[in-house]
Amino acid sequence: MTLKKAVAGKEYIIREIETEDEELNAFLFSLGCYSGETITVIAHLQGGCVVSIKDGRYNIDNQLAEAIIV
């Protein structure tokens, strides 16, 4: 299931990041978003969603949300 379809308020473990864009992969890694890490969807927005990774909250767009498999 992608992060876009995840239930808000529930904690998930990232299984994989589906992207061939190395720059995007490096950006997500710098946020702490990589396989095995926990992620929580705080809220779904029209253009994406707000997530909590480690101690940070981030607003990610739908393209990123579709690339994160939980």
mmCIF file as Biopython writes it, N, C-alpha, C and O atoms, coordinates in Angstrom:
data_model
#
loop_
_atom_site.group_PDB
_atom_site.id
_atom_site.type_symbol
_atom_site.label_atom_id
_atom_site.label_alt_id
_atom_site.label_comp_id
_atom_site.label_asym_id
_atom_site.label_entity_id
_atom_site.label_seq_id
_atom_site.pdbx_PDB_ins_code
_atom_site.Cartn_x
_atom_site.Cartn_y
_atom_site.Cartn_z
_atom_site.occupancy
_atom_site.B_iso_or_equiv
_atom_site.auth_seq_id
_atom_site.auth_asym_id
_atom_site.pdbx_PDB_model_num
ATOM 1   N N  . MET A ? 1  ? 0.852  -1.171 0.000   1.0 0.0 1  A 1 
ATOM 2   C CA . MET A ? 1  ? 0.000  0.000  0.000   1.0 0.0 1  A 1 
ATOM 3   C C  . MET A ? 1  ? 0.900  1.236  0.000   1.0 0.0 1  A 1 
ATOM 4   O O  . MET A ? 1  ? 1.947  1.261  0.648   1.0 0.0 1  A 1 
ATOM 5   N N  . THR A ? 2  ? 0.477  2.243  -0.727  1.0 0.0 2  A 1 
ATOM 6   C CA . THR A ? 2  ? 1.244  3.485  -0.756  1.0 0.0 2  A 1 
ATOM 7   C C  . THR A ? 2  ? 0.850  4.365  0.422   1.0 0.0 2  A 1 
ATOM 8   O O  . THR A ? 2  ? -0.195 4.171  1.043   1.0 0.0 2  A 1 
ATOM 9   N N  . LEU A ? 3  ? 1.698  5.326  0.712   1.0 0.0 3  A 1 
ATOM 10  C CA . LEU A ? 3  ? 1.439  6.244  1.815   1.0 0.0 3  A 1 
ATOM 11  C C  . LEU A ? 3  ? 0.199  7.087  1.563   1.0 0.0 3  A 1 
ATOM 12  O O  . LEU A ? 3  ? -0.462 7.522  2.506   1.0 0.0 3  A 1 
ATOM 13  N N  . LYS A ? 4  ? -0.118 7.316  0.300   1.0 0.0 4  A 1 
ATOM 14  C CA . LYS A ? 4  ? -1.296 8.106  -0.049  1.0 0.0 4  A 1 
ATOM 15  C C  . LYS A ? 4  ? -2.585 7.435  0.426   1.0 0.0 4  A 1 
ATOM 16  O O  . LYS A ? 4  ? -3.563 8.114  0.741   1.0 0.0 4  A 1 
ATOM 17  N N  . LYS A ? 5  ? -2.585 6.111  0.477   1.0 0.0 5  A 1 
ATOM 18  C CA . LYS A ? 5  ? -3.772 5.359  0.890   1.0 0.0 5  A 1 
ATOM 19  C C  . LYS A ? 5  ? -3.738 4.969  2.364   1.0 0.0 5  A 1 
ATOM 20  O O  . LYS A ? 5  ? -4.655 4.303  2.845   1.0 0.0 5  A 1 
ATOM 21  N N  . ALA A ? 6  ? -2.701 5.370  3.084   1.0 0.0 6  A 1 
ATOM 22  C CA . ALA A ? 6  ? -2.561 5.012  4.496   1.0 0.0 6  A 1 
ATOM 23  C C  . ALA A ? 6  ? -3.573 5.773  5.356   1.0 0.0 6  A 1 
ATOM 24  O O  . ALA A ? 6  ? -4.006 6.872  5.007   1.0 0.0 6  A 1 
ATOM 25  N N  . VAL A ? 7  ? -3.934 5.173  6.467   1.0 0.0 7  A 1 
ATOM 26  C CA . VAL A ? 7  ? -4.901 5.765  7.398   1.0 0.0 7  A 1 
ATOM 27  C C  . VAL A ? 7  ? -4.196 6.806  8.265   1.0 0.0 7  A 1 
ATOM 28  O O  . VAL A ? 7  ? -3.132 6.545  8.827   1.0 0.0 7  A 1 
ATOM 29  N N  . ALA A ? 8  ? -4.799 7.982  8.365   1.0 0.0 8  A 1 
ATOM 30  C CA . ALA A ? 8  ? -4.229 9.051  9.187   1.0 0.0 8  A 1 
ATOM 31  C C  . ALA A ? 8  ? -4.237 8.647  10.657  1.0 0.0 8  A 1 
ATOM 32  O O  . ALA A ? 8  ? -5.218 8.089  11.148  1.0 0.0 8  A 1 
ATOM 33  N N  . GLY A ? 9  ? -3.146 8.931  11.352  1.0 0.0 9  A 1 
ATOM 34  C CA . GLY A ? 9  ? -3.032 8.634  12.770  1.0 0.0 9  A 1 
ATOM 35  C C  . GLY A ? 9  ? -2.438 7.274  13.076  1.0 0.0 9  A 1 
ATOM 36  O O  . GLY A ? 9  ? -2.192 6.961  14.241  1.0 0.0 9  A 1 
ATOM 37  N N  . LYS A ? 10 ? -2.203 6.464  12.068  1.0 0.0 10 A 1 
ATOM 38  C CA . LYS A ? 10 ? -1.651 5.129  12.271  1.0 0.0 10 A 1 
ATOM 39  C C  . LYS A ? 10 ? -0.170 5.113  11.907  1.0 0.0 10 A 1 
ATOM 40  O O  . LYS A ? 10 ? 0.247  5.758  10.945  1.0 0.0 10 A 1 
ATOM 41  N N  . GLU A ? 11 ? 0.623  4.372  12.680  1.0 0.0 11 A 1 
ATOM 42  C CA . GLU A ? 11 ? 2.060  4.268  12.435  1.0 0.0 11 A 1 
ATOM 43  C C  . GLU A ? 11 ? 2.332  3.097  11.497  1.0 0.0 11 A 1 
ATOM 44  O O  . GLU A ? 11 ? 1.772  2.013  11.661  1.0 0.0 11 A 1 
ATOM 45  N N  . TYR A ? 12 ? 3.186  3.323  10.526  1.0 0.0 12 A 1 
ATOM 46  C CA . TYR A ? 12 ? 3.550  2.303  9.545   1.0 0.0 12 A 1 
ATOM 47  C C  . TYR A ? 12 ? 5.058  2.160  9.491   1.0 0.0 12 A 1 
ATOM 48  O O  . TYR A ? 12 ? 5.795  3.049  9.916   1.0 0.0 12 A 1 
ATOM 49  N N  . ILE A ? 13 ? 5.505  1.039  8.965   1.0 0.0 13 A 1 
ATOM 50  C CA . ILE A ? 13 ? 6.929  0.827  8.702   1.0 0.0 13 A 1 
ATOM 51  C C  . ILE A ? 13 ? 7.124  0.887  7.194   1.0 0.0 13 A 1 
ATOM 52  O O  . ILE A ? 13 ? 6.418  0.221  6.437   1.0 0.0 13 A 1 
ATOM 53  N N  . ILE A ? 14 ? 8.081  1.684  6.773   1.0 0.0 14 A 1 
ATOM 54  C CA . ILE A ? 14 ? 8.357  1.833  5.336   1.0 0.0 14 A 1 
ATOM 55  C C  . ILE A ? 14 ? 8.979  0.548  4.822   1.0 0.0 14 A 1 
ATOM 56  O O  . ILE A ? 14 ? 10.008 0.102  5.330   1.0 0.0 14 A 1 
ATOM 57  N N  . ARG A ? 15 ? 8.354  -0.047 3.810   1.0 0.0 15 A 1 
ATOM 58  C CA . ARG A ? 15 ? 8.889  -1.273 3.202   1.0 0.0 15 A 1 
ATOM 59  C C  . ARG A ? 15 ? 9.895  -0.947 2.107   1.0 0.0 15 A 1 
ATOM 60  O O  . ARG A ? 15 ? 10.948 -1.577 2.012   1.0 0.0 15 A 1 
ATOM 61  N N  . GLU A ? 16 ? 9.562  0.044  1.282   1.0 0.0 16 A 1 
ATOM 62  C CA . GLU A ? 16 ? 10.485 0.434  0.210   1.0 0.0 16 A 1 
ATOM 63  C C  . GLU A ? 16 ? 10.098 1.785  -0.359  1.0 0.0 16 A 1 
ATOM 64  O O  . GLU A ? 16 ? 8.991  2.280  -0.146  1.0 0.0 16 A 1 
ATOM 65  N N  . ILE A ? 17 ? 11.040 2.369  -1.088  1.0 0.0 17 A 1 
ATOM 66  C CA . ILE A ? 17 ? 10.812 3.614  -1.804  1.0 0.0 17 A 1 
ATOM 67  C C  . ILE A ? 17 ? 10.887 3.270  -3.289  1.0 0.0 17 A 1 
ATOM 68  O O  . ILE A ? 17 ? 11.933 2.844  -3.778  1.0 0.0 17 A 1 
ATOM 69  N N  . GLU A ? 18 ? 9.783  3.453  -4.003  1.0 0.0 18 A 1 
ATOM 70  C CA . GLU A ? 18 ? 9.728  3.114  -5.432  1.0 0.0 18 A 1 
ATOM 71  C C  . GLU A ? 18 ? 10.011 4.343  -6.272  1.0 0.0 18 A 1 
ATOM 72  O O  . GLU A ? 18 ? 9.092  5.060  -6.668  1.0 0.0 18 A 1 
ATOM 73  N N  . THR A ? 19 ? 11.274 4.581  -6.539  1.0 0.0 19 A 1 
ATOM 74  C CA . THR A ? 19 ? 11.663 5.672  -7.431  1.0 0.0 19 A 1 
ATOM 75  C C  . THR A ? 19 ? 13.007 5.341  -8.057  1.0 0.0 19 A 1 
ATOM 76  O O  . THR A ? 19 ? 13.866 4.715  -7.436  1.0 0.0 19 A 1 
ATOM 77  N N  . GLU A ? 20 ? 13.167 5.770  -9.287  1.0 0.0 20 A 1 
ATOM 78  C CA . GLU A ? 20 ? 14.448 5.602  -9.961  1.0 0.0 20 A 1 
ATOM 79  C C  . GLU A ? 20 ? 15.242 6.899  -9.944  1.0 0.0 20 A 1 
ATOM 80  O O  . GLU A ? 20 ? 16.369 6.950  -10.436 1.0 0.0 20 A 1 
ATOM 81  N N  . ASP A ? 21 ? 14.652 7.948  -9.378  1.0 0.0 21 A 1 
ATOM 82  C CA . ASP A ? 21 ? 15.285 9.254  -9.278  1.0 0.0 21 A 1 
ATOM 83  C C  . ASP A ? 21 ? 16.203 9.271  -8.059  1.0 0.0 21 A 1 
ATOM 84  O O  . ASP A ? 21 ? 15.728 9.307  -6.924  1.0 0.0 21 A 1 
ATOM 85  N N  . GLU A ? 22 ? 17.504 9.245  -8.289  1.0 0.0 22 A 1 
ATOM 86  C CA . GLU A ? 22 ? 18.478 9.198  -7.197  1.0 0.0 22 A 1 
ATOM 87  C C  . GLU A ? 22 ? 18.435 10.458 -6.334  1.0 0.0 22 A 1 
ATOM 88  O O  . GLU A ? 22 ? 18.662 10.393 -5.126  1.0 0.0 22 A 1 
ATOM 89  N N  . GLU A ? 23 ? 18.146 11.595 -6.949  1.0 0.0 23 A 1 
ATOM 90  C CA . GLU A ? 23 ? 18.058 12.847 -6.194  1.0 0.0 23 A 1 
ATOM 91  C C  . GLU A ? 23 ? 16.881 12.807 -5.216  1.0 0.0 23 A 1 
ATOM 92  O O  . GLU A ? 23 ? 17.003 13.242 -4.070  1.0 0.0 23 A 1 
ATOM 93  N N  . LEU A ? 24 ? 15.759 12.289 -5.670  1.0 0.0 24 A 1 
ATOM 94  C CA . LEU A ? 24 ? 14.589 12.144 -4.811  1.0 0.0 24 A 1 
ATOM 95  C C  . LEU A ? 24 ? 14.866 11.144 -3.689  1.0 0.0 24 A 1 
ATOM 96  O O  . LEU A ? 24 ? 14.486 11.368 -2.540  1.0 0.0 24 A 1 
ATOM 97  N N  . ASN A ? 25 ? 15.522 10.054 -4.027  1.0 0.0 25 A 1 
ATOM 98  C CA . ASN A ? 25 ? 15.880 9.049  -3.040  1.0 0.0 25 A 1 
ATOM 99  C C  . ASN A ? 25 ? 16.808 9.638  -1.967  1.0 0.0 25 A 1 
ATOM 100 O O  . ASN A ? 25 ? 16.640 9.366  -0.778  1.0 0.0 25 A 1 
ATOM 101 N N  . ALA A ? 26 ? 17.772 10.433 -2.392  1.0 0.0 26 A 1 
ATOM 102 C CA . ALA A ? 26 ? 18.691 11.072 -1.447  1.0 0.0 26 A 1 
ATOM 103 C C  . ALA A ? 26 ? 17.961 12.076 -0.565  1.0 0.0 26 A 1 
ATOM 104 O O  . ALA A ? 26 ? 18.255 12.181 0.626   1.0 0.0 26 A 1 
ATOM 105 N N  . PHE A ? 27 ? 17.017 12.813 -1.135  1.0 0.0 27 A 1 
ATOM 106 C CA . PHE A ? 27 ? 16.237 13.774 -0.360  1.0 0.0 27 A 1 
ATOM 107 C C  . PHE A ? 27 ? 15.422 13.069 0.718   1.0 0.0 27 A 1 
ATOM 108 O O  . PHE A ? 27 ? 15.423 13.492 1.874   1.0 0.0 27 A 1 
ATOM 109 N N  . LEU A ? 28 ? 14.726 11.998 0.347   1.0 0.0 28 A 1 
ATOM 110 C CA . LEU A ? 28 ? 13.936 11.249 1.320   1.0 0.0 28 A 1 
ATOM 111 C C  . LEU A ? 28 ? 14.821 10.647 2.404   1.0 0.0 28 A 1 
ATOM 112 O O  . LEU A ? 28 ? 14.441 10.624 3.574   1.0 0.0 28 A 1 
ATOM 113 N N  . PHE A ? 29 ? 15.993 10.163 2.022   1.0 0.0 29 A 1 
ATOM 114 C CA . PHE A ? 29 ? 16.925 9.609  2.999   1.0 0.0 29 A 1 
ATOM 115 C C  . PHE A ? 29 ? 17.379 10.677 3.987   1.0 0.0 29 A 1 
ATOM 116 O O  . PHE A ? 29 ? 17.543 10.397 5.175   1.0 0.0 29 A 1 
ATOM 117 N N  . SER A ? 30 ? 17.581 11.900 3.500   1.0 0.0 30 A 1 
ATOM 118 C CA . SER A ? 30 ? 18.008 12.990 4.391   1.0 0.0 30 A 1 
ATOM 119 C C  . SER A ? 30 ? 16.919 13.351 5.400   1.0 0.0 30 A 1 
ATOM 120 O O  . SER A ? 30 ? 17.219 13.888 6.466   1.0 0.0 30 A 1 
ATOM 121 N N  . LEU A ? 31 ? 15.656 13.063 5.073   1.0 0.0 31 A 1 
ATOM 122 C CA . LEU A ? 31 ? 14.549 13.291 6.007   1.0 0.0 31 A 1 
ATOM 123 C C  . LEU A ? 31 ? 14.405 12.144 7.006   1.0 0.0 31 A 1 
ATOM 124 O O  . LEU A ? 31 ? 13.678 12.260 7.993   1.0 0.0 31 A 1 
ATOM 125 N N  . GLY A ? 32 ? 15.099 11.039 6.745   1.0 0.0 32 A 1 
ATOM 126 C CA . GLY A ? 32 ? 14.961 9.858  7.590   1.0 0.0 32 A 1 
ATOM 127 C C  . GLY A ? 32 ? 13.942 8.889  7.052   1.0 0.0 32 A 1 
ATOM 128 O O  . GLY A ? 32 ? 13.488 7.997  7.768   1.0 0.0 32 A 1 
ATOM 129 N N  . CYS A ? 33 ? 13.576 9.054  5.796   1.0 0.0 33 A 1 
ATOM 130 C CA . CYS A ? 33 ? 12.556 8.232  5.147   1.0 0.0 33 A 1 
ATOM 131 C C  . CYS A ? 33 ? 13.245 7.163  4.305   1.0 0.0 33 A 1 
ATOM 132 O O  . CYS A ? 33 ? 13.637 7.417  3.166   1.0 0.0 33 A 1 
ATOM 133 N N  . TYR A ? 34 ? 13.390 5.960  4.877   1.0 0.0 34 A 1 
ATOM 134 C CA . TYR A ? 34 ? 14.027 4.845  4.182   1.0 0.0 34 A 1 
ATOM 135 C C  . TYR A ? 34 ? 13.453 3.537  4.720   1.0 0.0 34 A 1 
ATOM 136 O O  . TYR A ? 34 ? 12.757 3.536  5.736   1.0 0.0 34 A 1 
ATOM 137 N N  . SER A ? 35 ? 13.736 2.441  4.053   1.0 0.0 35 A 1 
ATOM 138 C CA . SER A ? 35 ? 13.190 1.132  4.426   1.0 0.0 35 A 1 
ATOM 139 C C  . SER A ? 35 ? 13.498 0.796  5.873   1.0 0.0 35 A 1 
ATOM 140 O O  . SER A ? 35 ? 14.624 0.962  6.342   1.0 0.0 35 A 1 
ATOM 141 N N  . GLY A ? 36 ? 12.472 0.318  6.574   1.0 0.0 36 A 1 
ATOM 142 C CA . GLY A ? 36 ? 12.630 -0.081 7.963   1.0 0.0 36 A 1 
ATOM 143 C C  . GLY A ? 36 ? 12.300 1.006  8.966   1.0 0.0 36 A 1 
ATOM 144 O O  . GLY A ? 36 ? 12.143 0.719  10.153  1.0 0.0 36 A 1 
ATOM 145 N N  . GLU A ? 37 ? 12.191 2.238  8.522   1.0 0.0 37 A 1 
ATOM 146 C CA . GLU A ? 37 ? 11.893 3.368  9.412   1.0 0.0 37 A 1 
ATOM 147 C C  . GLU A ? 37 ? 10.386 3.498  9.600   1.0 0.0 37 A 1 
ATOM 148 O O  . GLU A ? 37 ? 9.617  3.182  8.693   1.0 0.0 37 A 1 
ATOM 149 N N  . THR A ? 38 ? 9.962  3.962  10.776  1.0 0.0 38 A 1 
ATOM 150 C CA . THR A ? 38 ? 8.531  4.162  11.021  1.0 0.0 38 A 1 
ATOM 151 C C  . THR A ? 38 ? 8.107  5.536  10.513  1.0 0.0 38 A 1 
ATOM 152 O O  . THR A ? 38 ? 8.875  6.497  10.542  1.0 0.0 38 A 1 
ATOM 153 N N  . ILE A ? 39 ? 6.872  5.596  10.052  1.0 0.0 39 A 1 
ATOM 154 C CA . ILE A ? 39 ? 6.305  6.842  9.535   1.0 0.0 39 A 1 
ATOM 155 C C  . ILE A ? 39 ? 4.830  6.888  9.931   1.0 0.0 39 A 1 
ATOM 156 O O  . ILE A ? 39 ? 4.142  5.868  9.904   1.0 0.0 39 A 1 
ATOM 157 N N  . THR A ? 40 ? 4.358  8.058  10.293  1.0 0.0 40 A 1 
ATOM 158 C CA . THR A ? 40 ? 2.966  8.247  10.686  1.0 0.0 40 A 1 
ATOM 159 C C  . THR A ? 40 ? 2.343  9.323  9.810   1.0 0.0 40 A 1 
ATOM 160 O O  . THR A ? 40 ? 2.908  10.405 9.649   1.0 0.0 40 A 1 
ATOM 161 N N  . VAL A ? 41 ? 1.185  9.025  9.247   1.0 0.0 41 A 1 
ATOM 162 C CA . VAL A ? 41 ? 0.445  10.035 8.483   1.0 0.0 41 A 1 
ATOM 163 C C  . VAL A ? 41 ? -0.357 10.852 9.486   1.0 0.0 41 A 1 
ATOM 164 O O  . VAL A ? 41 ? -1.217 10.313 10.183  1.0 0.0 41 A 1 
ATOM 165 N N  . ILE A ? 42 ? -0.079 12.150 9.560   1.0 0.0 42 A 1 
ATOM 166 C CA . ILE A ? 42 ? -0.789 13.044 10.471  1.0 0.0 42 A 1 
ATOM 167 C C  . ILE A ? 42 ? -2.130 13.447 9.855   1.0 0.0 42 A 1 
ATOM 168 O O  . ILE A ? 42 ? -3.162 13.417 10.525  1.0 0.0 42 A 1 
ATOM 169 N N  . ALA A ? 43 ? -2.106 13.822 8.580   1.0 0.0 43 A 1 
ATOM 170 C CA . ALA A ? 43 ? -3.327 14.254 7.904   1.0 0.0 43 A 1 
ATOM 171 C C  . ALA A ? 43 ? -3.149 14.137 6.390   1.0 0.0 43 A 1 
ATOM 172 O O  . ALA A ? 43 ? -2.043 14.262 5.864   1.0 0.0 43 A 1 
ATOM 173 N N  . HIS A ? 44 ? -4.258 13.897 5.713   1.0 0.0 44 A 1 
ATOM 174 C CA . HIS A ? 44 ? -4.269 13.905 4.246   1.0 0.0 44 A 1 
ATOM 175 C C  . HIS A ? 44 ? -4.771 15.268 3.787   1.0 0.0 44 A 1 
ATOM 176 O O  . HIS A ? 44 ? -5.768 15.780 4.297   1.0 0.0 44 A 1 
ATOM 177 N N  . LEU A ? 45 ? -4.075 15.841 2.826   1.0 0.0 45 A 1 
ATOM 178 C CA . LEU A ? 45 ? -4.462 17.116 2.241   1.0 0.0 45 A 1 
ATOM 179 C C  . LEU A ? 45 ? -4.783 16.889 0.770   1.0 0.0 45 A 1 
ATOM 180 O O  . LEU A ? 45 ? -4.506 15.817 0.232   1.0 0.0 45 A 1 
ATOM 181 N N  . GLN A ? 46 ? -5.357 17.877 0.125   1.0 0.0 46 A 1 
ATOM 182 C CA . GLN A ? 46 ? -5.719 17.724 -1.283  1.0 0.0 46 A 1 
ATOM 183 C C  . GLN A ? 46 ? -4.482 17.495 -2.154  1.0 0.0 46 A 1 
ATOM 184 O O  . GLN A ? 46 ? -4.522 16.686 -3.081  1.0 0.0 46 A 1 
ATOM 185 N N  . GLY A ? 47 ? -3.400 18.190 -1.868  1.0 0.0 47 A 1 
ATOM 186 C CA . GLY A ? 47 ? -2.197 18.069 -2.690  1.0 0.0 47 A 1 
ATOM 187 C C  . GLY A ? 47 ? -1.185 17.072 -2.179  1.0 0.0 47 A 1 
ATOM 188 O O  . GLY A ? 47 ? -0.143 16.891 -2.808  1.0 0.0 47 A 1 
ATOM 189 N N  . GLY A ? 48 ? -1.451 16.419 -1.063  1.0 0.0 48 A 1 
ATOM 190 C CA . GLY A ? 48 ? -0.495 15.471 -0.496  1.0 0.0 48 A 1 
ATOM 191 C C  . GLY A ? 48 ? -0.886 15.097 0.914   1.0 0.0 48 A 1 
ATOM 192 O O  . GLY A ? 48 ? -2.066 14.919 1.215   1.0 0.0 48 A 1 
ATOM 193 N N  . CYS A ? 49 ? 0.118  14.976 1.788   1.0 0.0 49 A 1 
ATOM 194 C CA . CYS A ? 49 ? -0.186 14.641 3.178   1.0 0.0 49 A 1 
ATOM 195 C C  . CYS A ? 49 ? 0.917  15.142 4.105   1.0 0.0 49 A 1 
ATOM 196 O O  . CYS A ? 49 ? 2.035  15.429 3.676   1.0 0.0 49 A 1 
ATOM 197 N N  . VAL A ? 50 ? 0.573  15.236 5.376   1.0 0.0 50 A 1 
ATOM 198 C CA . VAL A ? 50 ? 1.518  15.629 6.418   1.0 0.0 50 A 1 
ATOM 199 C C  . VAL A ? 50 ? 1.929  14.346 7.128   1.0 0.0 50 A 1 
ATOM 200 O O  . VAL A ? 50 ? 1.082  13.572 7.572   1.0 0.0 50 A 1 
ATOM 201 N N  . VAL A ? 51 ? 3.240  14.129 7.230   1.0 0.0 51 A 1 
ATOM 202 C CA . VAL A ? 51 ? 3.745  12.917 7.858   1.0 0.0 51 A 1 
ATOM 203 C C  . VAL A ? 51 ? 4.712  13.262 8.980   1.0 0.0 51 A 1 
ATOM 204 O O  . VAL A ? 51 ? 5.292  14.348 9.016   1.0 0.0 51 A 1 
ATOM 205 N N  . SER A ? 52 ? 4.870  12.320 9.888   1.0 0.0 52 A 1 
ATOM 206 C CA . SER A ? 52 ? 5.831  12.438 10.971  1.0 0.0 52 A 1 
ATOM 207 C C  . SER A ? 52 ? 6.872  11.343 10.786  1.0 0.0 52 A 1 
ATOM 208 O O  . SER A ? 52 ? 6.549  10.155 10.755  1.0 0.0 52 A 1 
ATOM 209 N N  . ILE A ? 53 ? 8.132  11.767 10.663  1.0 0.0 53 A 1 
ATOM 210 C CA . ILE A ? 53 ? 9.251  10.826 10.540  1.0 0.0 53 A 1 
ATOM 211 C C  . ILE A ? 53 ? 10.244 11.214 11.624  1.0 0.0 53 A 1 
ATOM 212 O O  . ILE A ? 53 ? 10.715 12.350 11.671  1.0 0.0 53 A 1 
ATOM 213 N N  . LYS A ? 54 ? 10.556 10.264 12.491  1.0 0.0 54 A 1 
ATOM 214 C CA . LYS A ? 54 ? 11.413 10.531 13.653  1.0 0.0 54 A 1 
ATOM 215 C C  . LYS A ? 54 ? 10.831 11.692 14.440  1.0 0.0 54 A 1 
ATOM 216 O O  . LYS A ? 54 ? 9.691  11.594 14.895  1.0 0.0 54 A 1 
ATOM 217 N N  . ASP A ? 55 ? 11.560 12.786 14.621  1.0 0.0 55 A 1 
ATOM 218 C CA . ASP A ? 55 ? 11.065 13.926 15.404  1.0 0.0 55 A 1 
ATOM 219 C C  . ASP A ? 55 ? 10.557 15.065 14.528  1.0 0.0 55 A 1 
ATOM 220 O O  . ASP A ? 55 ? 10.263 16.144 15.043  1.0 0.0 55 A 1 
ATOM 221 N N  . GLY A ? 56 ? 10.447 14.856 13.226  1.0 0.0 56 A 1 
ATOM 222 C CA . GLY A ? 56 ? 10.043 15.934 12.332  1.0 0.0 56 A 1 
ATOM 223 C C  . GLY A ? 56 ? 8.699  15.692 11.672  1.0 0.0 56 A 1 
ATOM 224 O O  . GLY A ? 56 ? 8.261  14.555 11.500  1.0 0.0 56 A 1 
ATOM 225 N N  . ARG A ? 57 ? 8.052  16.799 11.303  1.0 0.0 57 A 1 
ATOM 226 C CA . ARG A ? 57 ? 6.800  16.743 10.530  1.0 0.0 57 A 1 
ATOM 227 C C  . ARG A ? 57 ? 7.065  17.359 9.172   1.0 0.0 57 A 1 
ATOM 228 O O  . ARG A ? 57 ? 7.700  18.409 9.067   1.0 0.0 57 A 1 
ATOM 229 N N  . TYR A ? 58 ? 6.575  16.701 8.133   1.0 0.0 58 A 1 
ATOM 230 C CA . TYR A ? 58 ? 6.829  17.155 6.777   1.0 0.0 58 A 1 
ATOM 231 C C  . TYR A ? 58 ? 5.550  17.099 5.964   1.0 0.0 58 A 1 
ATOM 232 O O  . TYR A ? 58 ? 4.708  16.223 6.160   1.0 0.0 58 A 1 
ATOM 233 N N  . ASN A ? 59 ? 5.419  18.042 5.051   1.0 0.0 59 A 1 
ATOM 234 C CA . ASN A ? 59 ? 4.317  18.047 4.105   1.0 0.0 59 A 1 
ATOM 235 C C  . ASN A ? 59 ? 4.873  17.500 2.793   1.0 0.0 59 A 1 
ATOM 236 O O  . ASN A ? 59 ? 5.762  18.106 2.195   1.0 0.0 59 A 1 
ATOM 237 N N  . ILE A ? 60 ? 4.357  16.363 2.347   1.0 0.0 60 A 1 
ATOM 238 C CA . ILE A ? 60 ? 4.843  15.780 1.102   1.0 0.0 60 A 1 
ATOM 239 C C  . ILE A ? 60 ? 3.714  15.759 0.082   1.0 0.0 60 A 1 
ATOM 240 O O  . ILE A ? 60 ? 2.544  15.615 0.434   1.0 0.0 60 A 1 
ATOM 241 N N  . ASP A ? 61 ? 4.084  15.906 -1.187  1.0 0.0 61 A 1 
ATOM 242 C CA . ASP A ? 61 ? 3.065  15.935 -2.232  1.0 0.0 61 A 1 
ATOM 243 C C  . ASP A ? 61 ? 2.634  14.519 -2.613  1.0 0.0 61 A 1 
ATOM 244 O O  . ASP A ? 61 ? 3.210  13.535 -2.148  1.0 0.0 61 A 1 
ATOM 245 N N  . ASN A ? 62 ? 1.616  14.432 -3.463  1.0 0.0 62 A 1 
ATOM 246 C CA . ASN A ? 62 ? 1.065  13.137 -3.841  1.0 0.0 62 A 1 
ATOM 247 C C  . ASN A ? 62 ? 2.067  12.254 -4.575  1.0 0.0 62 A 1 
ATOM 248 O O  . ASN A ? 62 ? 2.025  11.032 -4.435  1.0 0.0 62 A 1 
ATOM 249 N N  . GLN A ? 63 ? 2.964  12.847 -5.351  1.0 0.0 63 A 1 
ATOM 250 C CA . GLN A ? 63 ? 3.972  12.078 -6.074  1.0 0.0 63 A 1 
ATOM 251 C C  . GLN A ? 63 ? 4.888  11.346 -5.097  1.0 0.0 63 A 1 
ATOM 252 O O  . GLN A ? 63 ? 5.190  10.168 -5.290  1.0 0.0 63 A 1 
ATOM 253 N N  . LEU A ? 64 ? 5.330  12.040 -4.050  1.0 0.0 64 A 1 
ATOM 254 C CA . LEU A ? 64 ? 6.163  11.402 -3.033  1.0 0.0 64 A 1 
ATOM 255 C C  . LEU A ? 64 ? 5.379  10.362 -2.259  1.0 0.0 64 A 1 
ATOM 256 O O  . LEU A ? 64 ? 5.899  9.287  -1.957  1.0 0.0 64 A 1 
ATOM 257 N N  . ALA A ? 65 ? 4.135  10.669 -1.936  1.0 0.0 65 A 1 
ATOM 258 C CA . ALA A ? 65 ? 3.298  9.747  -1.181  1.0 0.0 65 A 1 
ATOM 259 C C  . ALA A ? 65 ? 3.074  8.444  -1.951  1.0 0.0 65 A 1 
ATOM 260 O O  . ALA A ? 65 ? 2.982  7.373  -1.351  1.0 0.0 65 A 1 
ATOM 261 N N  . GLU A ? 66 ? 2.988  8.536  -3.272  1.0 0.0 66 A 1 
ATOM 262 C CA . GLU A ? 66 ? 2.819  7.342  -4.101  1.0 0.0 66 A 1 
ATOM 263 C C  . GLU A ? 66 ? 4.107  6.522  -4.171  1.0 0.0 66 A 1 
ATOM 264 O O  . GLU A ? 66 ? 4.046  5.314  -4.399  1.0 0.0 66 A 1 
ATOM 265 N N  . ALA A ? 67 ? 5.257  7.140  -3.983  1.0 0.0 67 A 1 
ATOM 266 C CA . ALA A ? 67 ? 6.537  6.443  -4.080  1.0 0.0 67 A 1 
ATOM 267 C C  . ALA A ? 67 ? 6.892  5.703  -2.801  1.0 0.0 67 A 1 
ATOM 268 O O  . ALA A ? 67 ? 7.738  4.809  -2.829  1.0 0.0 67 A 1 
ATOM 269 N N  . ILE A ? 68 ? 6.270  6.050  -1.681  1.0 0.0 68 A 1 
ATOM 270 C CA . ILE A ? 68 ? 6.592  5.427  -0.400  1.0 0.0 68 A 1 
ATOM 271 C C  . ILE A ? 68 ? 5.636  4.266  -0.150  1.0 0.0 68 A 1 
ATOM 272 O O  . ILE A ? 68 ? 4.427  4.463  -0.035  1.0 0.0 68 A 1 
ATOM 273 N N  . ILE A ? 69 ? 6.181  3.067  -0.067  1.0 0.0 69 A 1 
ATOM 274 C CA . ILE A ? 69 ? 5.387  1.845  0.132   1.0 0.0 69 A 1 
ATOM 275 C C  . ILE A ? 69 ? 5.487  1.437  1.606   1.0 0.0 69 A 1 
ATOM 276 O O  . ILE A ? 69 ? 6.578  1.266  2.148   1.0 0.0 69 A 1 
ATOM 277 N N  . VAL A ? 70 ? 4.319  1.287  2.234   1.0 0.0 70 A 1 
ATOM 278 C CA . VAL A ? 70 ? 4.287  0.886  3.655   1.0 0.0 70 A 1 
ATOM 279 C C  . VAL A ? 70 ? 3.621  -0.463 3.805   1.0 0.0 70 A 1 
ATOM 280 O O  . VAL A ? 70 ? 3.498  -0.970 4.920   1.0 0.0 70 A 1 
#
